[in-house]
C-alpha cells in the first residue's frame, strides 16, 4: 500500500493520555497512513501501551524504543523511519480531528504544496474552556504577511510536511525546538497551503515543559537566535518582526524571569530590531526597543577560589538553573598580574586566602560584570531577576552585609572605588578584614545606607536586599541565593540566630501595623454591621466564630500540632 502520510508520535511520560492520542490517529479518514510511535525512554507504562498498539495494528503501527533524548530527537527518529509522501507530527497528549490528514493531504496535492497548515483549538484543561486560534485571515497565503502577522507559525503539529523537507532538516536537542526550526522552514519553503479549520486539539495544562520555569528554559533565547540566523534573508525583516511579537509577550507576560536573557538577544541583533520597518509602524510592539536602553548585568558568574574547590552543591545549582551562563574563576594565578596591590600579595603570602579571593572577585566584577558567588553560595533560579539591577548587595542580618552573593554591571563606579580602597593604608588592609565590613562602611558613608536589614534603593542604581533574598531562605518566596554547607533535614533551612530574631521582630512589626490600621478603620465597640445599625447580632457573632474556627482548623499550625494535641488529651485521661 502506498503511504500518503506518516504520523509521528513521540512518547514520554504520558500513559494517561497516550491512548487518546493514538486512537485519534487511528480514526483518521485517510486510509493510506502509517503511525510511528517513538518511545523516548518513557519511565511509565507507555512502552507497553506502544507495543500493544503495534501488535493490535501490525499493518498501521510501528514502534521505536530508544533512550531518552528529548522531543526533537524523537521526532527525528520517526522521520528517518517514515515512508509517507508527507509527514505529520502529533504530540502524545493531544488529539486530531478525524478528517485532518485526509483534508490536508488533498490540499497539498491540489496545489503541489511543500507544506500545508490548519488552525489550532487550544483546550485549557484546568479552566474547562477552549479557544480556536486562526492561523491566517485568508485561505490564500501571502508568505511575507503570514511570517510577519500570522499565528501558529512556530507549531510543528498543525502542519503537513513534504517528506523531502526532513531529508534536509533536523530538530536540535533543546527545549523550544519548534521555535528554532519551524518558522525558519516557513521562510525557506515557499509553497504553503492553508485549510482554515481547527483540526488540531492542543491540550494546555499547568506544570508542563512549556509552562514551567526551569533553568533549561533559557533555550528559548537560542531558539529565537536560530530562527533569525537560519531564515531566508529575503524574509529577514518579517522574521525580526515576528520575533519581536513573540519576545514582547515572553518578556512581559509569559517568561519575565528571563528578561535579562531576552535583552541580551535584542542587543545581539540591535541593528535589525532598531531599523525594522514593521516596528516603525507598530508602536505597541515597538515598545520592545525601550529595553535596549536598560542596564543589564552580564550573564557571568564570578567564582573566585584559591586553593579550594567549588562545592558540589554549587556546581549542581549552576548546572541546573544557569546552564548557559559563563563562568569566570579567578584563582591564584591572577596574582601574577602587575595591577595586583602589594597588600593583596602580602595576604597571599600570609595565607589569608579569603581576603585574596574577595579582592579578585571585585577585580573580575569591575572588568567583566556579573554576579559574584562564594563557594558556600547556592544560587536559585530567581537570581536571574537581579541582573536588571545595575549593582546589588544584600544584608546578612539586621546590621551586617553579606558577601555570599552580589553583582554589578561592568565598570560600575562603586566597584571601582572599592577596588581602589585596597591600595590605601587602612585598617581593612592592615588587618586583612573581610569585605563585608569594608562594604558596609562604604555604603553607609558614601551612599547613606541605613544598617537596619531592610530593602533599600541607593544612588547610582544600587539595591540592597533583605537577608531572605541573598543570604537565607525564609520561605517567603523571595530567595535568590542561600547559604549552603550545612546538613539539614528535607524541608528545613539553616538560618542564623540573629536573622531569626530580626525576622521575628519584623513580622511582629508588620502584624502590629496591620492591627493599628484595622483599628483606625473599625474602632473598638464600633464594628460595622449594616444589618444591625453598627452592632453584630448574636447570630452574626456565632457565624463569625464558626468561620474563624473553620479557618483555624484548616491552618498549617493546627494540622502540624494535631499529634501533640492528641497526646495531650491521652495524658489528661
SVG drawing of the C-alpha trace seen along z (x, -y; Angstrom):
<svg xmlns="http://www.w3.org/2000/svg" viewBox="-30 -60 84 68">
<polyline fill="none" stroke="black" stroke-width="0.4" points="0.0,0.0 1.2,-3.4 1.6,-5.5 0.4,-9.1 1.0,-10.4 3.3,-9.2 2.0,-10.3 4.9,-10.5 4.0,-10.5 6.9,-11.0 6.1,-9.3 7.3,-10.2 5.6,-10.1 2.0,-10.3 0.4,-7.0 -2.8,-8.8 -3.2,-10.4 -1.4,-8.2 -4.3,-6.0 -6.5,-9.0 -3.8,-10.4 -3.2,-7.2 -6.9,-6.4 -7.4,-9.8 -4.7,-9.0 -6.2,-5.5 -9.6,-7.2 -8.3,-9.3 -10.5,-9.0 -7.2,-8.8 -6.6,-5.1 -3.2,-5.3 -1.3,-6.2 1.2,-4.8 1.6,-5.6 5.1,-5.7 5.3,-5.7 8.7,-6.8 9.1,-5.7 11.7,-8.1 12.8,-6.1 9.4,-6.7 9.6,-5.6 5.9,-4.7 3.6,-2.4 3.9,-4.0 6.3,-1.4 3.9,1.4 1.0,-0.7 3.0,-1.3 3.8,2.4 0.1,3.3 -0.9,1.0 1.8,2.5 0.5,6.0 -3.1,4.9 -2.5,2.9 0.6,4.5 -0.2,3.0 -0.5,-0.5 1.6,-1.0 5.4,-0.8 7.3,-1.4 10.7,-2.7 12.2,-2.3 15.2,-4.5 17.0,-6.0 15.6,-9.4 16.9,-12.1 14.1,-14.7 11.2,-15.6 13.1,-16.9 15.4,-13.9 12.4,-11.6 10.7,-13.3 14.0,-13.0 14.0,-9.2 10.4,-8.9 11.1,-11.0 14.1,-8.7 11.8,-5.7 8.8,-7.3 7.8,-6.1 5.0,-8.5 4.8,-11.1 4.1,-13.6 5.0,-13.7 2.8,-14.9 3.7,-15.3 1.2,-14.6 2.1,-15.2 1.2,-12.3 -1.1,-14.3 -3.1,-16.0 -5.6,-14.8 -6.5,-15.4 -10.0,-15.6 -10.8,-12.5 -10.6,-14.3 -7.4,-16.3 -4.8,-14.4 -7.0,-13.5 -8.0,-17.2 -4.5,-18.5 -3.2,-15.8 -5.8,-16.6 -4.9,-20.3 -1.2,-19.6 -1.7,-17.6 -4.2,-20.1 -1.7,-23.0 1.6,-21.0 2.4,-22.5 5.5,-21.7 3.7,-22.4 0.0,-22.7 -1.3,-24.1 -4.6,-24.3 -5.9,-26.2 -5.5,-25.1 -8.0,-24.5 -6.4,-25.2 -8.2,-23.4 -7.3,-24.9 -7.8,-21.8 -7.9,-23.2 -10.1,-26.1 -12.5,-24.0 -12.6,-26.3 -11.3,-26.2 -10.2,-28.8 -9.8,-28.4 -6.7,-30.2 -6.9,-31.0 -3.5,-30.8 -4.3,-33.5 -7.3,-35.6 -7.5,-34.4 -7.2,-31.0 -4.7,-32.3 -1.3,-32.8 0.8,-35.9 4.0,-34.5 5.6,-37.8 2.4,-38.9 2.0,-35.4 5.5,-35.4 5.0,-38.9 1.5,-38.8 0.3,-35.1 -0.4,-32.8 0.7,-29.3 3.8,-29.8 6.0,-28.0 3.9,-24.9 5.1,-21.6 1.8,-19.8 -0.7,-21.8 1.3,-21.3 1.8,-18.6 5.3,-18.5 6.7,-17.0 9.0,-14.2 11.9,-15.7 11.9,-18.6 13.0,-16.2 15.7,-14.7 17.3,-18.2 16.5,-19.4 16.5,-18.1 15.4,-19.3 18.1,-20.1 18.4,-18.7 16.9,-21.5 13.7,-22.9 11.7,-25.1 13.0,-23.1 9.8,-24.2 10.7,-27.9 14.2,-27.2 13.3,-25.4 9.7,-25.6 9.4,-29.4 12.7,-29.3 11.3,-26.4 8.3,-28.6 10.6,-31.2 12.6,-28.7 9.9,-26.5 7.6,-29.0 4.8,-26.8 2.5,-26.7 -1.2,-25.8 -3.8,-26.6 -7.0,-25.0 -8.8,-27.4 -10.3,-24.7 -9.2,-23.8 -8.3,-20.2 -5.6,-20.1 -6.6,-19.9 -3.8,-21.2 -4.4,-20.4 -2.8,-23.0 -2.1,-22.1 -0.1,-23.7 3.2,-22.1 4.3,-21.1 7.6,-21.8 6.1,-24.8 4.5,-26.3 7.2,-25.5 10.0,-27.8 13.3,-25.9 16.9,-26.9 16.8,-25.0 14.1,-27.3 16.9,-29.7 17.0,-27.6 14.2,-29.9 16.8,-32.6 18.9,-30.2 15.7,-29.1 15.0,-32.7 18.6,-33.2 18.5,-30.1 15.3,-31.4 16.9,-34.8 20.2,-33.3 18.7,-30.4 15.7,-32.2 15.7,-33.1 17.4,-36.5 14.6,-37.6 12.3,-37.5 14.6,-38.7 12.6,-41.8 9.4,-39.7 11.3,-37.3 12.6,-40.1 9.1,-41.5 7.6,-38.0 10.4,-37.5 9.6,-40.9 6.0,-40.0 6.9,-36.7 9.6,-38.3 7.4,-41.1 4.9,-38.5 7.5,-36.4 9.3,-39.4 6.2,-41.0 3.8,-38.1 4.9,-34.5 8.6,-34.4 9.5,-37.7 12.1,-35.9 14.3,-35.5 14.0,-39.2 17.8,-39.8 18.5,-37.0 15.9,-38.3 17.5,-41.8 20.9,-40.1 19.3,-38.7 17.9,-42.1 21.4,-43.7 22.9,-40.9 20.6,-41.9 20.2,-45.5 20.5,-46.9 17.9,-44.5 15.4,-45.5 16.0,-49.3 15.8,-49.5 12.8,-47.1 10.1,-48.9 7.3,-46.8 8.2,-48.0 8.2,-51.6 4.5,-51.2 3.5,-49.3 4.0,-51.5 2.7,-48.7 5.3,-46.1 8.0,-48.8 8.0,-49.1 10.4,-46.2 13.1,-48.7 12.9,-50.5 14.6,-47.5 17.7,-48.2 18.5,-51.1 18.2,-49.2 21.3,-48.3 21.7,-44.6 24.3,-42.7 26.1,-40.2 25.3,-36.5 28.5,-35.8 29.2,-34.1 32.4,-35.1 33.7,-32.2 37.0,-33.0 38.6,-30.0 42.2,-29.9 43.5,-26.6 40.0,-25.1 37.4,-23.6 33.9,-24.7 31.3,-22.7 29.3,-20.0 26.1,-21.7 27.1,-25.0 28.1,-23.1 24.7,-21.4 22.8,-24.7 24.7,-26.3 24.2,-23.3 20.5,-23.1 19.4,-26.7 22.1,-28.5 23.3,-26.0 24.4,-28.7 25.9,-31.2 29.6,-32.0 31.9,-31.2 34.8,-33.4 37.1,-31.7 39.8,-34.0 42.5,-31.8 46.0,-32.0 47.5,-32.6 45.8,-36.0 48.3,-37.2 51.0,-37.4 49.2,-40.4 51.0,-43.7 48.0,-45.6 47.5,-43.5 48.1,-45.7 51.1,-44.8 48.9,-44.1 46.9,-41.5 50.1,-39.7 51.2,-40.0 47.8,-38.5 48.5,-35.5 52.0,-35.1 50.5,-35.0 47.7,-32.6 44.7,-35.0 43.1,-33.4 39.6,-34.6 40.9,-38.2 42.6,-37.4 39.5,-35.8 37.4,-38.8 39.8,-41.2 40.0,-39.1 36.2,-38.8 35.9,-42.6 38.6,-42.9 36.7,-40.4 33.4,-42.2 34.9,-45.5 36.3,-44.2 33.6,-41.8 30.5,-42.5 28.4,-39.6 27.4,-38.0 29.9,-37.1 29.3,-33.8 31.4,-32.4 31.9,-28.6 29.3,-28.4 26.6,-30.0 23.6,-28.1 22.1,-30.3 18.4,-29.9 16.7,-30.5 15.1,-33.7 18.6,-35.2 18.1,-35.9 15.9,-38.8 18.7,-40.6 20.5,-41.1 18.2,-44.0 19.7,-46.0 23.0,-47.8 24.5,-46.9 23.0,-44.8 24.1,-43.7 22.2,-42.1 22.0,-42.1 23.4,-39.2 21.3,-40.2 19.9,-43.4 23.2,-45.3 25.8,-43.3 26.1,-42.9 26.5,-39.6 29.2,-38.8 27.7,-35.4 26.2,-36.9 26.4,-40.3 26.7,-41.7 27.2,-44.7 27.4,-45.8 31.0,-46.2 32.9,-49.2 30.3,-50.3 32.0,-53.2 31.1,-51.8 33.1,-48.6 36.0,-50.8 36.1,-52.8 36.0,-49.6 39.0,-48.2 41.0,-51.4 40.5,-51.1 42.7,-48.1 45.7,-50.3 45.2,-52.6 46.8,-52.3 43.7,-51.5 42.7,-49.0 40.8,-46.9 44.1,-46.2 46.4,-46.1 44.3,-43.5 43.0,-41.8 39.4,-42.4 36.6,-40.8 35.0,-42.6 31.6,-42.6 33.0,-45.2 34.6,-47.3 31.4,-47.2 29.1,-48.1 31.1,-51.2 31.5,-52.2 27.7,-52.1 27.0,-53.9 29.4,-56.8 29.1,-57.2 25.5,-56.3 23.6,-56.8 22.8,-53.1 20.8,-52.5 22.1,-49.4 18.6,-48.1 18.4,-44.9 15.7,-46.4 15.4,-46.7 16.9,-50.0 17.4,-51.8 20.6,-53.9 22.0,-56.3 23.8,-55.0 21.3,-52.2 22.5,-50.3 20.0,-48.0 20.4,-46.4 18.2,-43.4 16.7,-41.7 18.6,-38.8 15.9,-36.5 16.9,-37.4 20.6,-36.9 21.7,-35.0 19.0,-32.8 15.8,-31.2 13.0,-32.1 10.3,-30.5 8.8,-33.8 9.1,-33.1 11.8,-35.8 15.0,-33.9 17.6,-34.2 20.6,-32.7 21.1,-30.9 23.9,-29.6 25.0,-26.0 27.5,-23.8 25.1,-22.6 23.4,-19.3 19.7,-19.9 16.6,-17.6 14.5,-17.8 12.2,-20.8 14.3,-22.7 16.7,-25.6 19.8,-26.7 19.3,-30.3 21.4,-32.2 20.0,-33.2 20.4,-36.9 18.4,-36.6 15.7,-34.6 15.4,-37.3 15.4,-40.1 12.8,-38.3 10.5,-37.6 10.7,-41.2 9.9,-42.3 6.9,-40.0 5.6,-41.3 6.0,-44.9 4.0,-44.1 1.3,-42.5 1.1,-45.4 1.0,-47.8 -1.9,-45.8 -3.8,-45.8 -3.3,-49.6 -4.6,-50.2 -7.5,-47.9 -8.3,-49.8 -8.4,-53.0 -11.0,-51.7 -13.0,-49.9 -12.6,-51.4 -13.3,-49.2 -17.0,-48.7 -18.0,-50.2 -17.5,-47.3 -19.7,-48.0 -22.7,-45.8 -25.3,-47.1 -27.9,-44.6 -27.9,-45.9 -27.1,-49.6 -23.4,-49.2 -23.5,-46.2 -23.3,-42.5 -26.4,-40.4 -25.9,-37.1 -26.5,-35.1 -23.8,-37.1 -21.4,-36.7 -21.9,-32.9 -21.5,-32.8 -18.2,-34.7 -17.0,-32.4 -17.7,-29.4 -15.9,-31.0 -12.8,-31.7 -12.8,-28.3 -13.1,-26.7 -10.2,-28.8 -8.0,-27.9 -8.7,-24.1 -7.6,-24.3 -4.4,-26.2 -0.9,-24.8 -0.2,-25.3 -3.4,-23.5 -2.6,-20.5 1.1,-20.3 0.1,-20.4 -2.6,-17.8 -0.4,-14.9 0.7,-16.9 -2.9,-17.7 -3.8,-14.1 -1.0,-13.1 -2.1,-15.9 -5.7,-14.5 -4.4,-11.0 -2.2,-12.4 -5.2,-14.1 -7.2,-10.9"/>
</svg>
